[in-house]
Amino acid sequence: MRLFGQGVSLDLLRTYPKMTAPLTYLTYAAWGHVAGFSTQALRLLSPFIAWGAATVWWFAIRRHVRSAPMALLTVGVLVFNPYFVGLSVFVFTDMLSLLGMALVVLGVDSRRPWLSAVGLMVATTARQYLVFLVPALLIADFLVRPRSVRPWRFTASALVGTIPLVALIVLWEGQFAPASALRDRYLAEGVRFDLHALALYLAMPGAYLILLALPIAIGVNT
């Protein structure tokens, strides 16, 4: 953040020593010019971004839950998670990503392509790995869109939403991160794939879903 606070240039965007996209650093650098660049001053912005993310998630959930208090309790499950608290206070790069994801979800659910496009821009320029939101957006639109409605609106939304990320990749000369010693180290290590991690990743969500599906199946059969 302090590096970006010294001034932003194309050369800095091309070579800053991080692996994540620059929106977070740009946002906090702008905040630093207002509140100061001490760690404590920079952290003052984080709860506001987290509050914005929680609010957008509330609106998305509220569309499916009749009771506003119940929607609030549902959001509470998210915000009381220690991971959410930690990211909203100590880590700077994730809350903007969650805000962007929430905007994408709300945009699809409310049939507002422009909102999903904004969400994609925010999410992918905060963490470029969230490019998976593009196929997720198109699949979600396919599942909820009335068959009489043409798909071009959210296809266009996905294309527009990725323009900033594509521009960054061009600036990075086709790579998925800026040119730096950190990127070179990651590339030198090569791609590693851990089957044990994959097994755990698939097993735990599967266990959670089964525990939810069993009561539903019992209720349907009875």
Summary of the structure (lengths in Angstrom):
residues: 222
radius of gyration: 19.8
end to end distance: 57.8
largest distance: 66.0
contacts: 632
relative contact order: 0.10
helix: 75%
strand: 0%
